[in-house]
Amino acid sequence: MEVGYVCEWEKRPKSNHCPTTPLVCAWSCRNLIAFTTDLKNEEEEKAASAVPITDLSRMVHIIDTEHPWDVTSINSGHSEVISCLEWDQSGSRLLSADGDGQIKCWAMTEHLVNSWECTHTSNMDRDPIVALSWLHNGVKLALHVEKSGSTNFGEKFSRVKFSPSLTLFGGKPMEGWLAVTVSGLVTVSLLKPNGALLNASETLCRLRGRVALADIAFTGGGNIVVAATDGSSSSPVQFYKVCVSVVNEKCRIDTELLPSLFMRYTTDPVRRDKYPAVTHLKFLTRENSEQVLLCASSQMGSIVECWSLRKEGLPVNNIFHQRSPAVGEKQPMILKWRILSATNDLDRVSAVALPKLPISISNTDLKVASDTKFCPGLGLALAFHDGSIHVLHRLSLHTMGVYYGSSSGSSQRGGEEPAIKRQRAGGPTVHFKALQFSWTSLALVGVDNHGKLHMIRVSPSMGQMLDMNTLLRHLLFLLEYCMVTGYDWWDVLLHVQPGMVHNLVERLHEEYMRQNQALQQVLSTRIVAVKASLCKLSSATAARACDFHAKLFLIAISSTLKSLLRPHVLSTPDKSPGDRLAEICTKNTDTDIDKVMINLKTEEFVLDGPPLQSLQQLIQWVGDFVLYLMANLPNQGSVVCPGFGFLRDGSSLGMLREMMVMIRIWGLLKPGCLPSYTATSDNQDSMSLLFRLLTKLWLCSRDEGHPQEPDESLIDECCLLPSQLLVPSMDWLPVNDGVITKMQNKQALRLQFGKPYTLPSLNANTQVDIFSRSPGSQRMDNLRCLHMGVYPTEDSKACTRCGCVTMLRSPNKTNAMKQWEQRWIKNCLCGGLWRRTPPTLS
């Protein structure tokens, strides 16, 4: 384990730090991190407007991991210290709860990660919240390490039968959240389809008692299990089954007491009073209510135990066998907690992080994971007051790896030097008060007692030596998991070195091509986005990243233009006009665009003038792109030239060919929508010329298994293009200003909230001129293909993943352009989230 970056606030006096204030953090599947801190900075001063220093832990800070300095500090309005933060399953909504019983639901404003608003509020009348969770939506995957070599994604990542906590009509999961209060109440808030909130509360059991710690898990049958303790190690840890239902438009909660347990060390007379308080209570995973982790502590140290709920036979007295032989045939079963493992005496634990990766823990999967040294999802993290972090196996609790903090500057294997024996410097040490794993368990984020945010890499093999082929297989396995689930893969990129990029891209493509056609269609854009993210990590493949982004743009334009076509006859046709266009263009290999048009029903392409004219910028991009590709065909030996990847991509060339035919037909109806070219001859039919060259190149590449080299005559014609038409300079995406490309040398970055990290990336000196932007160059709206000027005055938004920039407010009024803009209003075409950027930084 090693530090990726540390982000800190502006320096403030030590008196601003309150050591007793609890800190919390939460990491979403979209790689957004929400956290609290008790330090004060300028942004908090403005937002809190003279809020006392002790109230600073009522602020919620949100960052995206790619731009950690761009922090959004929300004045939450909580009247007490925030005790819980929880992201929903989509990673776009956040719950916050405080010590006054208030729960707030936050959502993005205009789908921007740095703009949030409170949408719902529920209150428990000054009853502090100790546990909080969203209701389960019934979606659960199991990741099988044993099947990591399989060619079928369905075998690697199987769908587990799991029922939602509550369903609407038709089986749709109902959204809402559940909380546990310190007085022993369980409260449920349901989001009705009309946006209203339906609330209900119930006691966990008849005899209400104080609940100091609690956690929430879900069962496959749709029930909820709550674990609770009063904080004393001499008291039992209680478990309750909670069932939520809606009867006559009212929420109903039923609770049932389950078997409880005492921590095992309390049976030892020597150690019974050594750890008087239970400080951490966690289910190992939210979808497994049968395994729980307990930590008891004192001022001097801690001990951790892992328990499992099992079915056991109940012995029956022989007298019952004699009276009823049927009793002896089937032994009665009961549920009973059994201890799985326990640690020896440890240093004092300050925070616990549990893995989110749903790895299967069957015996076969565990054996394969051990043999191949695949560790993600198998370890849980314990942070100690000496500043170290230990990763322990989730079942055996043996040490898998140790991180000794940034002060020592190194990480070591746990067996080399036990942390309990290390010499500690005098005075207060920096330690983590909140800790969270990423969704693939390849990174840890921690908030220390000085308010700094630490991003820590966690090796897939926990520091064990791996050959390159095995390491690539592990990273490929996790990239495929992110591709199937839709989770962000930023934390996987932390472990990809420039030399791995080419092999990972090729292997990912091979695995994708082995899937069935239906799954390929679902993942078609997501795999292109993953490839683009990988290629940005190496200067040798930076041009290919441009190609992949251009391919995403091309797919989106093609889908939008085809969706505008309507069948001439109202009866439902066998194929849509777009499908017929693709079929005819695939069968007809004629190089004359007008002859291809003859086979089409041109009445299906009839559109009104205004929609066609409003699409001119997109049509112009298609025309310019075809011209750029053909003019650069003679330079195909230069691998750093963007567009190189399209020259052998038969499917993309076929897509361009279809759009050229469509645009040609529309030009007959509205000549003003045609792409404009600057030609040296007045009688030059530019579109016919480009279509002829494009078709010849497509014929060479349409069989992707056996592509042919372009013949000399085609290359000669392309060499003449710059003398016939003015070749445009394509405006590729700007160089990504994120942090991932600057972390390749494994050295920790020192960042500061509110101040962008402007040092050049390691690949900056080797990038070609086409990626750079001079200070006086025109700024582009990359999705609307509009020039915004040298110094744009309009507010813009930028993609957190690829850096794509577009205006925040739409200048378009036509339905055709609104349909285009709806494709990326929530997310960028690459799937990244949007963040607002000031005009001067666009």
C-alpha positions in Angstrom: 0.0 0.0 0.0 1.2 3.5 -0.8 -0.1 7.0 -0.8 -1.5 8.3 -4.1 -2.2 11.8 -3.0 -2.9 13.9 0.1 -5.3 16.8 -0.1 -5.2 19.4 2.7 -7.0 22.6 3.7 -5.4 26.0 4.0 -3.2 26.1 7.1 -5.1 27.1 10.2 -4.3 27.3 13.9 -4.4 24.0 15.8 -7.2 25.4 18.0 -9.6 24.9 15.1 -9.3 21.1 15.5 -11.6 19.3 17.9 -10.2 15.9 18.7 -13.5 14.5 20.1 -15.6 15.2 17.0 -16.3 12.1 15.0 -15.6 12.2 11.3 -17.4 10.2 8.6 -16.8 9.6 4.9 -18.5 7.7 2.1 -17.3 6.6 -1.4 -19.9 6.2 -4.1 -19.8 3.8 -7.1 -19.3 6.9 -9.3 -16.1 7.7 -7.5 -17.5 10.7 -5.5 -16.3 11.0 -2.0 -18.4 12.8 0.7 -16.7 13.5 4.1 -16.9 15.7 7.1 -14.1 17.5 8.9 -13.7 19.8 11.9 -11.2 22.2 10.3 -12.0 25.6 9.1 -11.1 27.1 5.7 -12.1 30.2 3.7 -14.9 28.5 1.8 -16.5 27.2 5.0 -16.3 30.7 6.5 -18.3 32.1 3.6 -20.8 29.2 3.6 -21.2 29.0 7.4 -21.3 32.8 7.9 -19.9 33.1 11.4 -20.8 29.5 12.5 -18.8 28.7 15.6 -15.7 26.5 15.2 -17.4 23.6 17.1 -20.1 23.6 14.4 -17.8 23.0 11.4 -18.4 19.2 11.5 -21.9 20.1 10.2 -20.5 20.8 6.8 -20.5 18.1 4.1 -17.6 18.2 1.6 -17.9 16.4 -1.8 -15.1 15.7 -4.3 -14.6 13.6 -7.3 -11.4 11.5 -7.1 -10.1 12.8 -10.4 -10.2 16.5 -9.3 -9.8 16.3 -5.5 -8.9 20.0 -5.1 -12.3 21.0 -6.6 -14.2 20.5 -3.3 -17.8 21.4 -2.8 -18.6 22.4 0.7 -22.3 22.3 1.6 -23.7 24.1 4.5 -26.0 21.2 5.4 -28.2 23.0 7.9 -27.8 20.2 10.4 -28.1 21.4 14.0 -25.8 18.8 15.4 -22.6 16.9 14.4 -23.1 14.7 11.3 -23.0 11.1 12.3 -23.7 9.2 9.1 -23.2 9.6 5.3 -24.6 7.1 2.8 -24.6 7.1 -1.0 -27.4 5.4 -2.9 -26.8 2.5 -5.3 -26.5 4.8 -8.3 -24.0 7.0 -6.6 -25.9 10.2 -7.4 -27.8 10.8 -4.1 -26.5 11.2 -0.6 -28.0 10.8 2.8 -26.7 12.7 5.8 -27.9 12.2 9.4 -26.9 14.0 12.6 -27.0 13.8 16.4 -30.4 15.6 16.5 -32.3 13.0 14.6 -32.4 14.9 11.3 -31.9 13.0 8.0 -31.4 14.9 4.7 -31.4 13.6 1.2 -29.1 15.4 -1.3 -29.2 15.3 -5.1 -27.2 17.0 -7.8 -28.5 20.3 -9.2 -28.6 20.1 -13.0 -26.6 16.9 -12.8 -23.4 18.7 -11.6 -21.1 17.1 -9.1 -20.2 20.5 -7.6 -23.8 21.7 -7.2 -26.1 20.0 -4.6 -29.5 20.6 -3.1 -31.6 19.1 -0.3 -34.6 17.3 -1.8 -36.1 15.6 1.2 -35.9 15.8 5.0 -37.1 13.6 7.8 -36.8 14.2 11.6 -36.7 11.9 14.6 -37.3 14.6 17.3 -33.9 15.0 18.7 -33.2 11.2 18.7 -29.6 10.9 17.5 -29.1 8.6 14.4 -26.5 5.8 14.9 -27.0 3.8 11.7 -28.4 4.7 8.2 -28.9 2.9 5.0 -30.8 3.1 1.7 -33.3 0.3 1.1 -32.0 -2.5 -1.1 -33.0 -2.4 -4.8 -32.7 -6.2 -5.2 -29.7 -6.1 -7.6 -26.8 -8.2 -6.4 -23.9 -9.7 -8.4 -21.4 -12.3 -7.3 -17.8 -12.1 -8.6 -16.3 -15.6 -9.2 -12.5 -15.7 -9.1 -12.7 -19.4 -10.1 -14.2 -18.3 -13.4 -11.8 -15.4 -14.1 -10.4 -17.4 -17.1 -13.9 -18.0 -18.6 -14.8 -16.3 -21.8 -18.4 -15.6 -20.7 -19.1 -12.5 -18.6 -22.3 -14.3 -17.3 -20.1 -16.9 -15.6 -17.6 -14.5 -14.1 -20.2 -12.2 -12.7 -23.4 -14.0 -11.9 -26.7 -12.4 -10.9 -27.7 -13.6 -7.4 -31.4 -14.0 -6.6 -32.1 -11.2 -4.2 -35.4 -9.5 -3.3 -35.8 -5.8 -2.8 -36.6 -4.5 0.6 -39.9 -3.2 -0.7 -41.6 -3.4 -4.1 -44.1 -1.3 -5.9 -46.8 -2.6 -8.3 -45.1 -4.8 -10.9 -42.1 -5.7 -8.7 -40.3 -2.4 -9.1 -38.2 -1.7 -6.0 -39.4 1.2 -3.9 -36.8 3.8 -2.9 -36.3 5.0 0.6 -34.0 4.7 3.6 -33.9 3.1 7.1 -32.3 4.5 10.2 -31.7 3.4 13.8 -31.7 5.8 16.7 -29.9 5.9 20.0 -33.1 5.2 21.9 -33.8 1.9 20.1 -36.2 3.1 17.4 -36.1 2.0 13.7 -37.4 4.5 11.3 -38.2 4.1 7.6 -38.8 6.9 5.0 -40.2 5.8 1.7 -40.1 7.9 -1.5 -43.5 7.7 -3.2 -43.7 7.9 -7.0 -45.2 11.4 -6.7 -42.2 12.6 -4.7 -43.9 12.6 -1.3 -42.2 11.1 1.7 -43.9 8.3 3.7 -42.5 7.9 7.2 -43.0 5.3 10.0 -41.2 4.4 13.2 -41.2 1.3 15.4 -39.2 0.0 18.4 -36.6 -2.7 17.8 -38.0 -4.7 20.7 -40.6 -4.3 23.5 -38.0 -3.3 26.1 -36.3 -0.3 24.6 -32.7 0.3 25.5 -29.9 2.6 24.6 -28.2 1.8 21.3 -24.6 3.1 21.1 -23.6 1.3 17.9 -25.7 -0.3 15.1 -25.4 -1.6 11.6 -27.8 -2.6 8.9 -27.7 -5.6 6.4 -30.2 -7.2 4.0 -31.3 -10.8 3.3 -32.1 -12.4 0.0 -35.8 -12.7 1.0 -36.2 -8.9 1.2 -35.9 -8.6 5.0 -33.6 -6.3 6.9 -31.3 -7.2 9.8 -30.2 -4.7 12.4 -27.3 -5.4 14.8 -27.2 -3.2 17.9 -25.2 -2.9 21.1 -25.3 -0.5 24.0 -21.5 0.0 23.8 -20.6 -2.2 26.8 -18.7 -5.4 26.2 -20.5 -7.0 29.1 -23.8 -6.6 27.3 -25.0 -8.8 24.4 -24.9 -7.8 20.8 -28.6 -8.0 19.7 -29.9 -8.8 16.3 -33.3 -7.9 14.9 -35.2 -8.8 11.7 -37.1 -5.8 10.3 -39.9 -6.2 7.7 -41.2 -3.2 5.9 -44.5 -3.1 4.0 -47.1 -0.6 2.8 -50.7 -1.3 3.9 -53.5 1.1 2.9 -51.1 3.8 1.9 -49.4 3.6 5.3 -45.9 2.2 6.1 -45.8 -0.7 8.5 -42.7 -2.0 10.3 -42.6 -5.4 11.9 -39.6 -6.4 14.1 -38.5 -9.8 15.4 -35.7 -10.7 17.8 -32.9 -12.9 16.4 -30.2 -14.9 18.3 -27.7 -12.6 20.1 -24.1 -13.1 21.1 -21.4 -12.1 23.6 -17.9 -11.4 22.5 -15.7 -14.4 23.2 -13.0 -12.6 25.1 -15.5 -11.7 27.8 -15.4 -15.4 28.9 -11.7 -15.0 29.7 -11.4 -13.9 33.4 -8.0 -12.3 32.6 -9.1 -10.2 29.7 -12.8 -9.6 30.6 -12.2 -6.1 31.9 -9.3 -5.2 29.6 -11.6 -3.9 26.8 -14.7 -2.4 28.4 -16.3 -0.8 25.3 -17.5 -2.1 22.0 -16.3 0.6 19.5 -17.0 -0.9 16.1 -19.9 -3.1 14.9 -20.1 -3.9 11.2 -21.6 -6.6 9.0 -18.9 -7.8 6.6 -21.1 -6.9 3.7 -24.5 -5.3 3.3 -25.9 -8.3 1.5 -24.7 -10.8 4.1 -26.4 -10.6 7.5 -24.7 -13.8 8.7 -21.2 -12.5 9.3 -20.4 -9.7 11.6 -17.2 -7.9 12.8 -16.9 -6.7 16.3 -14.1 -4.5 17.9 -13.8 -3.8 21.6 -11.3 -1.2 22.8 -9.8 0.6 25.8 -7.5 3.6 25.9 -4.5 1.2 25.5 -5.6 -1.2 22.7 -8.3 -3.2 20.9 -9.3 -6.7 20.0 -11.3 -7.8 16.9 -13.6 -10.8 16.5 -15.4 -12.2 13.4 -18.6 -14.2 14.0 -20.8 -16.2 11.7 -24.5 -17.3 12.0 -25.0 -21.0 11.3 -27.8 -23.5 11.4 -27.2 -26.3 13.9 -29.1 -29.4 14.9 -30.9 -29.3 18.2 -30.3 -32.4 20.3 -33.6 -34.3 21.2 -34.0 -36.4 24.2 -34.5 -40.1 23.6 -37.9 -40.0 25.3 -39.2 -38.1 22.3 -37.8 -40.6 19.9 -39.8 -43.3 21.6 -43.1 -41.4 21.7 -42.8 -40.0 18.1 -40.5 -41.8 15.7 -41.0 -38.9 13.2 -39.1 -36.6 15.4 -35.9 -38.7 15.1 -36.1 -38.7 11.3 -35.6 -35.0 11.0 -33.6 -33.2 13.6 -34.8 -29.7 14.5 -32.5 -26.9 13.4 -31.7 -23.6 15.2 -29.6 -20.5 14.3 -26.6 -20.0 16.5 -23.6 -17.5 16.3 -20.2 -19.2 16.1 -16.9 -17.3 16.2 -14.9 -17.6 13.0 -11.6 -15.9 14.1 -10.2 -13.4 16.6 -7.1 -11.3 16.7 -4.5 -11.0 19.5 -4.2 -7.8 21.4 -3.9 -4.9 19.0 -3.1 -1.2 19.1 -6.1 1.0 19.6 -8.4 0.9 16.5 -9.6 4.3 15.3 -11.5 3.3 12.1 -12.7 0.3 10.1 -13.3 -0.1 6.4 -15.0 -3.1 4.8 -14.6 -4.3 1.2 -17.5 -3.5 -1.3 -16.4 -5.9 -4.0 -18.9 -8.8 -3.9 -16.4 -11.6 -4.3 -17.7 -15.1 -3.9 -16.3 -16.8 -0.7 -16.9 -20.4 -1.7 -14.1 -22.8 -0.9 -13.2 -23.1 -4.6 -13.1 -19.3 -5.2 -11.0 -18.8 -2.1 -8.5 -21.4 -3.1 -8.2 -19.9 -6.6 -7.8 -16.4 -5.1 -5.1 -17.7 -2.8 -3.2 -19.6 -5.7 -3.4 -16.6 -8.0 -2.7 -14.0 -5.2 -6.0 -12.2 -6.1 -6.7 -10.1 -2.9 -9.4 -7.5 -3.8 -12.5 -8.0 -1.8 -10.9 -10.4 0.7 -9.4 -7.9 3.1 -10.8 -5.4 5.6 -8.8 -2.4 6.8 -8.2 -1.4 10.4 -6.8 2.1 11.1 -4.9 2.5 14.4 -4.0 5.5 16.6 -0.4 5.2 15.7 -1.2 6.2 12.1 -0.9 2.7 10.6 -3.4 0.8 8.6 -3.6 -3.1 8.7 -5.4 -5.0 6.0 -6.7 -8.3 7.5 -8.3 -11.3 5.8 -12.1 -10.9 6.2 -12.5 -14.5 7.5 -9.3 -15.5 9.2 -8.2 -12.0 10.3 -4.6 -12.7 9.5 -2.6 -9.7 8.3 -2.3 -9.3 4.5 -0.6 -5.9 4.4 0.4 -2.9 6.5 0.6 0.8 5.7 2.7 2.7 8.2 1.6 6.2 7.3 3.2 9.0 5.2 5.7 9.8 8.0 7.6 6.5 7.5 7.2 6.8 3.7 6.9 3.1 3.1 4.6 0.2 3.3 5.6 -3.3 4.4 4.2 -6.8 4.6 2.5 -7.4 7.9 4.8 -10.3 8.8 8.0 -8.3 8.6 7.4 -6.1 11.6 4.3 -6.2 13.8 2.9 -2.7 14.3 2.5 -3.4 18.0 6.3 -3.6 18.3 7.2 -0.4 16.4 8.7 2.5 18.2 6.4 5.5 18.2 7.5 9.1 18.2 6.4 11.2 21.2 3.5 13.6 21.0 0.1 13.2 19.3 0.3 11.2 16.0 -1.7 11.6 12.8 -4.2 8.9 12.5 -7.4 8.2 10.5 -10.8 8.9 12.0 -12.7 7.7 8.9 -11.8 5.1 6.3 -13.5 3.7 3.2 -12.6 1.2 0.5 -13.3 1.9 -3.2 -15.8 -0.3 -5.0 -13.1 -2.6 -6.4 -11.1 -2.5 -3.2 -8.0 -1.2 -5.0 -7.9 2.1 -3.1 -8.6 3.4 0.4 -9.6 7.0 1.3 -9.1 8.2 4.8 -9.7 11.4 6.7 -7.2 12.0 9.4 -7.5 13.9 12.7 -6.0 17.0 11.0 -8.7 17.1 8.4 -6.5 15.9 5.5 -7.8 13.6 2.9 -5.5 10.6 2.0 -5.9 8.5 -1.2 -4.0 5.2 -0.7 -3.4 2.6 -3.4 -4.1 -1.0 -2.4 -2.2 -3.5 -4.5 -4.3 -6.3 -6.1 -1.8 -8.8 -4.7 -1.1 -7.0 -1.4 2.5 -6.5 -2.3 3.2 -10.1 -3.3 5.3 -10.6 -6.3 3.3 -11.3 -9.5 4.4 -12.0 -13.0 3.1 -9.4 -15.6 0.6 -11.8 -17.2 -1.1 -12.6 -13.8 -1.2 -8.9 -12.9 -2.8 -8.0 -16.3 -5.3 -10.8 -15.8 -6.3 -9.4 -12.4 -6.7 -5.8 -13.7 -8.6 -7.1 -16.7 -11.0 -9.0 -14.5 -11.8 -5.9 -12.5 -12.2 -3.7 -15.6 -14.7 -6.2 -16.9 -16.5 -6.1 -13.6 -16.8 -2.3 -13.8 -17.9 -2.5 -17.5 -20.7 -5.0 -16.6 -21.9 -3.1 -13.5 -21.4 0.5 -14.8 -19.3 1.4 -11.8 -16.4 3.9 -12.3 -13.0 2.3 -13.0 -10.8 5.1 -11.7 -9.4 3.1 -8.9 -8.3 0.3 -11.3 -6.4 2.9 -13.3 -4.3 3.7 -10.3 -2.4 0.4 -10.8 -2.0 0.6 -14.6 1.5 1.5 -15.8 2.1 3.0 -19.3 3.7 -0.3 -20.4 0.5 -2.3 -19.6 -1.9 -0.1 -21.6 -1.5 -1.7 -25.0 -1.9 -5.3 -23.7 -4.9 -4.4 -21.6 -6.7 -2.7 -24.4 -6.1 -5.6 -26.8 -7.2 -8.2 -24.2 -10.2 -6.2 -23.2 -11.3 -6.1 -26.9 -10.7 -9.9 -27.3 -12.9 -10.7 -24.3 -15.6 -8.3 -25.5 -15.7 -9.9 -28.9 -16.3 -13.3 -27.3 -19.6 -12.2 -25.8 -23.0 -12.7 -27.4 -24.4 -10.0 -29.7 -27.0 -8.8 -27.2 -24.4 -8.2 -24.5 -22.0 -6.6 -27.0 -24.6 -4.1 -28.0 -25.3 -3.2 -24.3 -21.6 -2.7 -23.6 -20.7 -1.1 -27.0 -20.1 2.4 -25.7 -18.9 1.5 -22.3 -15.9 -0.5 -23.6 -14.9 2.4 -25.8 -14.9 4.7 -22.8 -12.8 2.2 -20.8 -10.3 2.0 -23.7 -10.1 5.8 -23.9 -9.3 6.1 -20.2 -6.6 3.5 -20.5 -4.9 5.1 -23.5 -4.6 8.4 -21.8 -2.1 6.8 -19.3 0.6 6.4 -21.9 2.1 8.8 -24.3 2.5 6.0 -26.9 -1.3 5.5 -27.0 -2.5 9.1 -26.4 -3.6 9.5 -30.0 -5.7 6.3 -29.7 -7.6 8.0 -26.8 -8.6 10.7 -29.3 -9.9 8.0 -31.6 -12.0 6.4 -29.0 -13.6 9.7 -27.9 -14.3 10.5 -31.6 -15.9 7.0 -31.9 -18.2 7.7 -29.0 -19.1 11.0 -30.6 -19.7 9.2 -34.0 -21.9 6.6 -32.4 -24.0 9.2 -30.7 -24.4 11.3 -33.9 -25.3 8.2 -35.9 -28.0 7.1 -33.4 -29.4 10.6 -33.2 -29.7 11.1 -37.0 -31.2 7.7 -37.6 -33.7 8.3 -34.8 -35.1 11.2 -36.7 -36.1 9.0 -39.6 -39.8 7.8 -39.7 -41.3 5.1 -41.9 -43.5 6.5 -44.8 -46.3 4.0 -44.1 -47.8 4.1 -40.6 -48.1 0.3 -40.3 -45.3 -1.2 -38.2 -42.4 -2.2 -40.5 -40.2 -5.2 -40.0 -37.2 -2.9 -39.9 -36.8 0.8 -39.1 -35.5 3.2 -41.8 -32.2 3.3 -40.0 -31.8 -0.5 -40.0 -32.7 -0.6 -43.7 -30.2 2.1 -44.4 -27.4 0.1 -42.7 -28.4 -3.1 -44.5 -28.4 -1.5 -48.0 -25.1 0.3 -47.4 -23.5 -3.0 -46.2 -24.7 -4.9 -49.3 -24.1 -2.2 -51.9 -20.4 -1.7 -52.4 -20.8 0.9 -55.2 -18.4 3.8 -54.9 -21.0 6.2 -56.4 -23.1 7.8 -53.7 -26.0 8.5 -56.1 -26.3 4.9 -57.1 -26.5 3.8 -53.4 -29.3 6.4 -52.9 -31.4 4.8 -55.7 -32.0 1.7 -53.6 -33.4 3.7 -50.6 -37.0 4.9 -50.0 -36.1 8.5 -50.0 -39.6 9.5 -48.6 -38.5 8.0 -45.3 -35.8 10.7 -45.1 -38.1 13.7 -45.5 -37.6 16.1 -42.7 -38.7 19.7 -42.2 -36.2 22.5 -42.9 -35.6 23.9 -39.4 -34.6 20.5 -37.8 -32.2 19.9 -40.7 -30.6 23.3 -40.4 -30.2 23.0 -36.7 -28.2 19.8 -37.2 -25.7 21.5 -39.5 -22.9 21.7 -36.9 -23.1 17.9 -36.4 -23.3 17.2 -40.1 -20.3 19.5 -40.7 -18.3 17.5 -38.1 -19.1 14.3 -40.0 -18.0 15.8 -43.3 -14.8 17.3 -41.8 -14.0 14.0 -40.1 -14.2 12.0 -43.3 -12.0 14.5 -45.1 -9.5 14.5 -42.2 -9.3 10.7 -42.3 -8.9 10.4 -46.0 -6.2 13.1 -46.1 -4.2 11.4 -43.4 -4.4 7.9 -44.9 -0.9 8.3 -46.6 0.5 9.1 -43.1 -0.8 5.9 -41.5 2.7 4.9 -40.5 2.6 7.7 -37.9 1.0 6.1 -34.9 0.8 9.3 -32.9 -1.5 10.9 -35.4 -5.2 10.9 -34.2 -7.5 9.1 -36.6 -5.1 6.2 -37.1 -7.4 3.8 -35.3 -10.3 4.5 -37.7 -8.3 3.4 -40.9 -8.8 -0.3 -40.0 -12.1 0.0 -38.2 -14.6 -1.4 -40.6 -17.7 -0.8 -38.5 -16.9 2.9 -37.9 -16.1 3.5 -41.6 -19.4 1.8 -42.5 -21.2 4.1 -40.0 -19.6 7.2 -41.7 -20.6 5.8 -45.1 -24.3 5.5 -44.0 -24.3 9.0 -42.7 -22.8 10.4 -45.9 -25.7 8.8 -47.8 -28.2 10.2 -45.4 -26.7 13.7 -45.5 -26.7 13.6 -49.3 -30.4 12.9 -49.4 -31.1 15.7 -46.9 -29.0 18.0 -49.0 -31.6 17.6 -51.8 -34.3 18.9 -49.5 -32.3 21.6 -47.7 -29.0 22.4 -49.4 -28.1 24.7 -46.4 -27.6 21.7 -44.2 -24.8 20.1 -46.3 -21.2 20.3 -45.0 -19.3 23.1 -46.6 -15.9 22.5 -48.1 -13.3 24.9 -49.5 -12.4 23.5 -52.9 -9.9 24.6 -55.5 -12.3 23.9 -58.3 -15.9 25.3 -58.7 -17.3 22.2 -60.2 -15.8 19.8 -57.6 -18.4 17.4 -56.1 -16.7 17.1 -52.8 -19.2 14.6 -51.2 -19.0 12.2 -54.1 -15.2 12.3 -54.1 -15.0 11.6 -50.3 -17.7 8.9 -50.5 -15.8 7.2 -53.3 -12.5 7.2 -51.3 -14.3 6.2 -48.1 -15.9 3.2 -49.8 -12.6 2.0 -51.1 -11.1 2.2 -47.7 -14.1 0.5 -46.1 -13.8 -2.4 -48.6 -10.3 -3.0 -47.4 -11.3 -3.0 -43.7 -14.8 -4.4 -43.5 -13.5 -7.9 -42.8 -11.9 -7.0 -39.5 -10.5 -10.5 -39.1 -8.5 -10.2 -42.3 -8.0 -6.5 -43.2 -6.3 -5.6 -46.5 -3.8 -2.9 -47.1 -5.1 0.0 -49.1 -4.0 -0.1 -52.7 -1.5 2.4 -54.2 -4.2 4.1 -56.3 -6.3 4.9 -53.2 -3.2 6.3 -51.4 -2.3 8.4 -54.5 -5.8 9.8 -54.6 -5.7 10.7 -50.9 -2.3 12.4 -51.4 -4.0 14.7 -53.9 -6.8 15.6 -51.5 -5.0 18.6 -49.8 -4.6 20.1 -53.2 -8.3 19.7 -54.0 -10.0 20.5 -50.6 -8.9 22.5 -47.6 -8.3 19.9 -44.9 -9.7 21.1 -41.6 -7.8 20.9 -38.3 -9.9 18.7 -36.1 -10.5 20.1 -32.6 -9.8 17.1 -30.4 -10.6 17.0 -26.7 -8.3 19.0 -24.4 -5.6 17.3 -22.4 -7.3 15.9 -19.3 -6.6 18.1 -16.3 -7.3 15.3 -13.8 -4.9 13.7 -11.4 -4.7 10.2 -12.7 -2.2 10.9 -15.4 0.1 12.6 -12.9 0.3 9.5 -10.6 2.3 7.2 -12.8 5.6 7.5 -11.0 4.1 6.2 -7.7 5.1 9.4 -5.8 2.6 10.9 -3.5 1.1 14.2 -4.7 0.6 17.0 -2.2 -2.6 18.9 -3.1 -4.6 21.7 -1.5 -8.4 22.1 -1.5 -9.5 25.0 -3.7 -6.2 25.2 -5.6 -6.0 23.3 -9.0 -2.9 21.1 -9.4 -1.2 22.7 -12.4 2.1 20.8 -12.7 2.5 19.0 -16.1 1.9 15.3 -16.3 4.8 12.9 -17.0 3.7 12.5 -20.6 3.5 16.2 -21.3 6.8 16.5 -23.2 6.0 13.6 -25.5 2.5 14.6 -26.5 2.0 15.9 -30.0 1.0 19.5 -30.8 -2.5 18.6 -31.8 -3.5 18.1 -28.1 -2.2 21.5 -27.0 -4.1 24.8 -26.8 -2.5 28.1 -27.1 -3.8 30.9 -24.8 -5.3 32.8 -27.7 -7.0 29.8 -29.4 -10.7 29.4 -29.8 -12.6 27.5 -27.1 -14.9 24.8 -28.4 -18.1 23.4 -27.2 -17.0 19.8 -27.8 -20.6 18.3 -28.0 -22.4 21.0 -29.9 -19.5 21.7 -32.2 -19.7 25.4 -31.6 -17.0 28.0 -31.1 -17.4 29.8 -27.8 -14.7 32.4 -28.4 -11.2 33.0 -26.9 -12.6 34.1 -23.6 -16.1 32.5 -23.2 -18.6 34.4 -21.2 -21.0 31.5 -20.8 -20.9 29.1 -17.9 -19.7 25.7 -19.0 -19.5 22.2 -17.6 -16.6 19.8 -18.1 -16.5 16.0 -17.9 -14.7 14.6 -14.8 -13.4 11.7 -16.8 -12.5 12.9 -20.3 -12.4 16.7 -19.9 -15.0 17.3 -22.6 -16.4 20.9 -22.4 -19.9 22.1 -23.3 -22.0 25.1 -22.4 -24.2 24.8 -19.4 -27.2 26.5 -21.0 -28.5 25.4 -24.4 -28.6 28.0 -27.2 -30.9 25.7 -29.3 -34.7 25.8 -29.5 -35.4 23.1 -32.1 -36.6 19.6 -31.1 -33.9 17.9 -33.1 -31.1 19.6 -31.2 -32.9 19.1 -27.9 -33.1 15.4 -28.7 -29.3 15.4 -29.3 -28.7 17.3 -26.0 -30.8 14.8 -24.0 -28.2 12.1 -24.8 -25.6 13.8 -22.5 -27.6 15.9 -20.1 -27.0 13.6 -17.1 -23.6 12.2 -18.1 -21.0 12.8 -20.8 -20.9 10.5 -23.8 -18.1 8.6 -22.1 -20.2 8.1 -19.0 -18.3 10.6 -16.8 -20.1 13.1 -14.5 -20.4 16.8 -15.2 -18.8 19.6 -13.1 -19.4 23.3 -13.5 -16.4 25.3 -14.6 -16.1 29.0 -14.5 -15.9 30.9 -17.8 -12.2 31.7 -17.5 -11.3 28.0 -17.0 -13.4 26.5 -19.9 
